[in-house]
Amino acid sequence: MKKFLLLAFLISLQSFAQQNKFSGTWGNKKCKDCKKEYIFTITIAQSNYKIFGTAEVTSDHKELNSGVLEVTGHVYPHGDKAQIKFKDQNGNTSSAVLFVEDSVIQFTKNGGSDIVPKEMILNKLYE
């Protein structure tokens, strides 16, 4: 019985460690109450503690469009926080911190170029 409980405990730890909370396509909706209207979409895949993907800011205002951005980063050990970097086609970079809870990500820009918005809440659009 003790071996069975130990085995069940190890299996539950393994399944917890394999959760990739950041994987998927995330986005915000158009900002209705602010001066700038944009849609931010990020598609990322998490493999263990690494993140890879693409992002894009699209808007009716041409100066806000970012084009496709390369996303790289890492997930902190507890799995609910990640540090990511964006790079555009011109070599401009920016960084951000992501906090995930249920099906929502809190996005906070750390620094770098103005190729991404400063803060927003992202909802999961696709798996």
N, C-alpha and C positions, 0 to 999 in steps of 0.2 A: 504494500500500500504506500509506503514511504517513497519507493522508487517511482511509482505512478505519479504521486504528487510533485516530486522533483521534476519529472519529465514534463508534466503539464505546466509547471512554472517556467521551465526553460523555453518551452514552445511559445508561451505567452510573451516572454521577453523578446524572443526572436521576431514575433509578429509585430510587436511595438516598435522595434528597431527598424523594421522595414517600411514603416509608414512614410510616404513621400508627400507630406502635406502641401508643398509648394507646386507640385506638378499640375499642369493644366493651363487653360487660357483664362486670364483675369482681365477685367476692364471696369471702367467707370462709365456713367451715363453723362450726357451733355450737361454741363453746368448751367442751370437756368438762371440762378440768382447772381452770377458773377459777370464781370465784364468780358472775360475770354470764354468762348465756347470751344471746347475740344473734347475729343474722345481719346483716352489712353488705353491701349491694349497691350498686354504682355503675355506671351506664350512661353512657359518655362517647363523644363523637365528636371527633376531632382533625382540624382543617383547617389545614394548614401549621403554624403555631406557636400556634394558639388551641385551647382546649378548651371545650366546652359539654356540659351533660348534667344528669342527675338522680342523686340518691343517696337511700338510705333505710336506717335501722336498724330492724329488727323483732325483737321479743322476746316471750317469754311474760310478762315483767314489764312492765306498762304504762308505768312511769316511764322505761324505756329506749327506748321507741318514739320515733322522731324525726319521723315524717311524711315527706312528700316534700321533699327539699332541692334547691335550685338549685345547680348546679356551674358555675363559670367559672374560667378560668385560662390559663396559657401554658406552652409547652414551651421549654426551653432549647435553644440552637443545635445541640448534638450529638445531640439527639433522645432521650436516655435518661432525662432528668430533667424533671419538671414541677412547677410551683407552682400549686395550686388553692385556691379559696375556696368555702365552703358558706354558703348563706343559707336560713334556714327561713322559715315563713309569718309568724312574729312579728318578723322582722327581726334575729334573732340570727345572728351570723356566726362562722365558724371557718376556719382555713387549714391546709393540709397540703402536704407534699412527697411526690411519687411518684417512685420509681426503677423502671424497667422492665428486665427481663432475661428473654429467651425468652417464656414465657407466664405470668410471675409479676410482680406489682407489690409492692414494699415501700412501705407506707403509713406515714408518720410525721406526726402532728399537730404543727403549729407553735404555735398559740395560739388564743385566742378562747373562745367558749362551749363547753360540754361537750355539743355536739349530735352529735359523732362520737367513736369510740374513739381512744385515743392512738397505738397502734402495732398493725400487723397485716400479714400476708402475704395478698395477694389473688390468687386463681387466675382465669384467663379462663374464663368460663362460656359465652359466646356471642360470635360475631363481630359 
